[in-house]
Amino acid sequence: MLRTSKEIGFSLVELVVVVAIIMLITAMAIPQARNMMRSYRLNAATASIKSTVQSTRYQAIMVGCPYRVAFTTGSVNYQLSTQAITGTPPACSTSYSNVGGTIPWSTTPEAAISANTTLQFNPNGTVTASTGNSDLSISLAGVTRSISVSGVGNVTIH
């Protein structure tokens, strides 16, 4: 059917139907997008902690003095500390001192770690938990990932 110049365009009913369809598709997509963002944030936090554990272990081996990394509940930050090299001949000090300030392991304040945990990294590459245990759990919006650190520094994410 051919339209005349007065009939060219869309009717109000057609426009309302198109807008309703767009709104319906958007309403269905928003929860999926939120779930994807939570999943990405949880994966990023887990990867950050894994990287922190591995790099702190390497630092202890490279420097030759023990290092510690402390994760605290109620915070998305961790603190590094070390027995720094002092004196002549060089030796590790007997007490730990902080290395810089706290460092965030997540940009999402809703992320949570299961328990206060302090991991100690020895110059020979071994790892022990001086506070808590070497199994950490990270939660975000009801989803939990577990991180296990073996005695020789292998990090496994479950």
C-alpha positions in Angstrom: 0.0 0.0 0.0 1.4 3.3 -1.0 1.2 6.2 1.4 0.5 9.7 0.5 2.6 12.6 1.7 0.2 13.2 4.7 0.7 9.6 5.8 4.5 9.4 5.8 6.1 8.7 9.2 5.2 6.6 12.2 2.0 6.6 14.2 2.0 7.2 17.9 1.0 3.6 18.5 4.0 2.3 16.5 6.4 4.6 18.5 5.0 3.5 21.8 5.4 -0.2 20.9 9.0 0.3 19.8 9.8 2.3 23.0 8.1 -0.4 25.1 10.2 -3.2 23.4 13.4 -1.2 24.0 12.5 -0.7 27.7 11.7 -4.4 28.1 15.0 -5.5 26.6 16.9 -3.0 28.8 15.1 -4.2 31.9 16.1 -7.7 31.2 19.7 -6.8 30.5 20.5 -4.7 33.6 20.6 -7.7 36.1 22.9 -9.6 33.8 25.2 -6.6 33.5 25.3 -6.2 37.3 26.1 -9.9 37.7 28.9 -9.7 35.2 30.4 -6.6 36.9 30.3 -8.4 40.3 32.0 -11.4 38.7 34.7 -9.2 37.1 35.3 -7.3 40.4 35.6 -10.6 42.4 38.0 -12.0 39.8 40.1 -8.8 39.9 40.3 -8.9 43.7 41.3 -12.6 43.7 44.0 -11.9 41.0 45.3 -9.0 43.1 45.7 -11.1 46.2 47.3 -13.9 44.2 49.8 -11.4 42.7 50.5 -9.9 46.1 51.3 -13.3 47.6 53.6 -14.2 44.7 55.4 -10.9 44.5 56.0 -10.8 48.3 57.5 -14.3 48.2 59.8 -13.2 45.4 60.8 -10.1 47.3 61.7 -12.2 50.4 63.8 -14.5 48.2 65.5 -11.6 46.4 66.3 -9.4 49.4 67.2 -12.4 51.7 65.1 -11.2 54.6 61.6 -12.3 55.8 58.6 -10.4 54.6 55.0 -10.4 55.9 51.7 -9.5 54.2 48.8 -8.8 56.5 45.2 -8.9 55.3 42.5 -7.5 57.6 38.8 -8.1 57.8 36.7 -5.0 57.3 39.3 -3.5 54.9 40.2 -3.9 51.3 43.8 -3.1 52.0 46.9 -5.1 53.0 50.1 -4.1 54.7 53.6 -5.3 53.8 56.4 -5.4 56.4 59.9 -6.8 56.4 62.9 -7.4 58.5 65.1 -4.9 56.7 68.8 -5.4 56.0 70.9 -3.4 58.5 74.4 -3.2 59.9 77.8 -4.3 58.7 78.1 -7.1 57.8 74.6 -6.9 56.4 72.0 -8.9 58.4 68.2 -8.9 58.7 66.9 -6.8 61.6 65.1 -8.7 64.4 61.8 -6.7 64.2 59.4 -6.1 61.3 58.8 -2.6 59.9 56.1 -1.6 57.5 57.0 -1.1 53.8 55.1 2.0 52.8 51.4 2.4 53.6 48.5 0.1 53.1 47.8 -1.0 49.6 44.3 -1.8 48.2 43.6 -5.4 47.0 40.2 -4.4 45.7 38.6 -1.2 44.3 35.2 -2.5 45.5 34.4 -1.6 49.1 31.8 -4.4 49.3 34.5 -7.0 48.9 35.4 -8.8 52.1 38.1 -11.2 53.2 37.2 -14.1 55.5 39.6 -13.7 58.4 42.6 -11.6 59.6 45.5 -13.3 58.0 49.2 -12.6 58.1 51.5 -14.7 55.8 55.2 -14.8 56.5 57.6 -15.3 53.6 61.0 -16.7 54.3 64.2 -16.1 52.2 64.2 -19.8 51.3 60.8 -19.4 49.6 58.6 -21.1 52.3 55.4 -19.5 53.5 53.7 -19.8 56.9 50.6 -18.2 58.3 51.6 -16.3 61.5 48.0 -15.1 61.9 45.0 -17.0 60.7 45.7 -19.7 58.1 47.0 -19.9 54.6 43.5 -20.4 53.1 41.7 -17.1 52.4 38.1 -16.5 51.2 37.0 -13.4 49.4 33.3 -12.6 49.2 31.5 -10.1 47.0 27.7 -9.9 46.8 27.2 -13.5 48.1 29.8 -15.1 45.8 32.9 -16.5 47.4 36.3 -17.4 46.0 38.9 -19.3 48.0 42.6 -18.8 47.8 45.0 -21.4 49.1 48.7 -20.7 49.6 50.9 -23.8 50.0 54.0 -24.0 52.3 56.2 -23.4 49.2 54.2 -20.5 47.9 52.0 -22.1 45.3 48.7 -20.1 45.0 45.5 -22.0 44.1 42.2 -20.3 43.4 39.0 -22.3 43.9 
